[in-house]
């Protein structure tokens, strides 16, 4: 009798665990519509990081050259604009998938290839 009671409680525990696991799977699913992980947020963060880093590098190079060559503020302004241009170009490359990492262009190409099959 005790053995039957233990089996019943064990079965009840297993059913509760399965219910909690399925509920957790539903709420923590990356993208409920497709079931695939969402890459939009990661792509946006990468593009913003590319832009910020390029402008900061241009700012630092311009500041350093201004200090060395005593041309304040002309090289700083020039290199900030060059950094912004480089950041924009990098953001374009990331969005179009022209780099080796995951980009929107590569994702769209994979989807088009998947549609043809």
Protein Blocks (a to p, Z undefined) as FASTA:
>chain_A
ZZmmmmmmmmmmmmmmmmmmmmmmmmmgfblmnopacfklmmmmmmmmmmmmmmmmmmmm
mmmmmmmnopafklmmmmmmmmmmmmmmmmmmmmnopambdcfklmmmmmmmmmmZZ
